[in-house]
Amino acid sequence: MTQTPAAQLPPPEERRRLREAASLTQAQVAERVGVSRETVRAWESGRTTPRGRRREAYAQLLRTVADKTEGQEPEEVDDMTALQITPEDTDTALPDDGEPPHERRLTPAQAFDALYAFCAPALVRQTFLLTGRRELARESVERAFQHAWQRWPEVARDRDPAGWVRATAYDFALSPWHRFRPRYRHPEPPPSDAFDRALLDVLLRLPPTQRRTLVLYDGVGLDLPETAAETEASTPAAANRLLDARTAVAARLPDLSDPGTLHRRLAELASTERLRAAKPVEVRDGSERRARFWTRAAIAFTVALIGTTALTLRTAPTQYEPPVPPGTTVRGVPPRMAPGPLSEKELELREKLRTQMQAGPERLVPQVT
């Protein structure tokens, strides 16, 4: 009896590239093959190799993807799966040392636009779950990508550029200084669906650290160590925050006590809001305008500082003048007394001297000779 030869699979790096070229997430590939997302992640990292019928199904899927994406650029992820983008989905979007996975070399602007088109729609929806504000979500994502463009050489070589931008967007969105901005003092219209309104209200009542942990783990789908690293907490602390957040959500909405149901509802809540990010060209232009503004402000401040220093040197005294020492009390000198009011006898005597002639020699009047 002859044994059927195993299906040939491309290298792990090529598997990731093919999935990304077809705009598929690891969750979508796992659903089509019939395995978990962690299994697909292990296949793409090279830690494990599929066997049997799963290997055949996986190889057939990759061949189909390769045939469809031959000579085509990756497209944007659809709305329903945009919330599920993970670092593993984007770690091949940018090349190491400037070399793309394809045979051609990308310019920095093209690489930035590819990262923005792949991550921005999902990040806007994730940030909406954190803040409950549509305009703030868009502004946070745009500001994060503006910072990324200003530091593009550093971000492009980062192990997880999508995680870098996501952490920056989350930090800006959860900043407590937004409460002092006039435009954010009034609440925005809630979602139209009653269950979506209840879920969003529960999320916004959570502490920011628990809300961020819940969105990263149950919404985005990061592992617990990755969630702890992005929230700058230890793994046990992140686990406790996640459990507390799930307990609070289940207490208000018992139907979401199952993590799978919670993940699905978070994705649906994010996808129902038609939040559109700005064009990548507008983000890059805004980043450059902001950089020019702060550069000019720094130059103006430096010039003002130099002018103030020159004026001080010009008008300052050229020699040292010791300060006048404070006065000291001299002992033995009677205090100076001011004349007080006259008594009745003194008043009578003064009146008598003014009205009566006094006996004595006549006054001498000087005469000119």
Number of C-alpha atoms within 10 A of each C-alpha: 3 4 5 6 6 12 16 10 17 14 13 17 14 15 22 27 21 22 22 24 20 21 20 21 22 23 21 17 19 17 12 11 18 13 13 14 17 13 18 25 20 14 19 22 16 13 10 13 15 17 12 9 12 14 17 17 17 23 20 16 17 21 14 13 19 17 11 12 16 11 8 9 12 18 14 18 21 13 18 15 18 24 28 24 24 21 19 19 23 21 20 19 24 25 17 14 9 15 12 16 17 9 7 8 13 17 11 15 14 12 19 23 18 20 21 24 19 23 25 28 24 29 28 30 29 30 28 23 25 22 19 22 17 20 15 20 26 24 18 24 31 27 20 24 27 24 21 21 22 15 11 18 13 11 20 23 14 16 16 20 23 27 21 17 25 26 15 18 25 22 16 20 24 17 10 9 9 14 11 9 9 8 11 13 10 9 9 11 10 14 16 10 10 10 13 18 16 15 20 21 16 18 23 14 12 17 11 15 16 23 22 26 26 28 24 25 21 22 24 24 20 20 14 18 16 17 24 21 13 19 20 12 16 13 16 12 13 25 20 13 21 24 15 16 23 20 15 18 22 16 13 14 15 11 11 20 16 11 13 12 13 21 21 15 18 24 25 16 22 25 20 15 15 12 18 13 20 16 13 21 13 12 22 21 13 17 21 16 13 15 15 12 12 12 12 12 12 12 12 12 12 12 12 12 12 12 12 12 11 12 11 11 11 10 8 9 9 8 6 6 7 6 6 6 6 5 6 6 6 7 7 6 7 7 7 6 6 6 6 6 8 10 8 9 9 11 11 11 10 12 11 11 10 9 8 8 8 9 6 6 6 7 6 6 5 6 5 3 3
